[in-house]
Amino acid sequence: MAAAAAGIVLRSGAASAQTVIKTYPYTTEGARACEIDLKLAPAGYYCTTISNPKRYALAH
């Protein structure tokens, strides 16, 4: 996983319990963009991955 190589930690959440706020491309740049937005998000938000299509997502 390219994001892991970049040192970005992403958590997986249960699909049924999360609300996706914004999605990003499934690339190192997409993971970084999610982490940047996460720093500005309220408490309880996190970056995760979603499927179909595979993308990074800011969720809560």
WOSUL-V177226 format. One record per residue. N is the residue number from 0. RES is the residue in one small letter. SS is DSSP state (H for helix, E for strand, C for the rest). PSI is psi in radians with two decimals (* if undefined). NEAR is the number of other ideal C-beta (glycine too) atoms within 8 Angstrom. Layout:
((N;RES;SS;PSI;NEAR) (N;RES;SS;PSI;NEAR))
This chain:
((0;m;C;2.17;4) (1;a;H;-0.64;8) (2;a;H;-0.65;10) (3;a;H;-0.66;7) (4;a;H;-0.49;7) (5;a;C;-0.06;9) (6;g;C;0.34;5) (7;i;C;2.22;10) (8;v;C;2.18;4) (9;l;C;2.46;11) (10;r;C;2.63;7) (11;s;C;2.34;5) (12;g;C;2.84;9) (13;a;C;2.24;5) (14;a;H;-0.62;6) (15;s;H;-0.29;4) (16;a;H;0.10;5) (17;q;C;2.65;10) (18;t;C;2.07;5) (19;v;E;2.20;9) (20;i;E;-0.74;9) (21;k;E;2.53;8) (22;t;E;2.78;8) (23;y;E;2.73;12) (24;p;C;2.64;7) (25;y;C;1.18;9) (26;t;C;2.97;7) (27;t;H;-0.70;10) (28;e;H;-0.68;7) (29;g;H;-0.72;12) (30;a;H;-0.74;16) (31;r;H;-0.73;10) (32;a;H;-0.69;10) (33;c;H;-0.77;15) (34;e;H;-0.65;10) (35;i;H;-0.81;8) (36;d;H;-0.58;10) (37;l;H;-0.64;11) (38;k;H;-0.46;6) (39;l;H;-0.14;5) (40;a;C;2.74;9) (41;p;C;2.89;5) (42;a;C;2.55;3) (43;g;C;-0.11;5) (44;y;C;2.72;10) (45;y;E;2.81;10) (46;c;E;2.46;12) (47;t;E;-3.08;12) (48;t;E;2.59;10) (49;i;E;2.88;11) (50;s;C;2.88;5) (51;n;C;1.16;4) (52;p;C;2.79;5) (53;k;C;2.11;7) (54;r;E;2.81;11) (55;y;E;2.68;17) (56;a;E;2.51;14) (57;l;E;2.18;15) (58;a;E;2.95;12) (59;h;C;*;9))
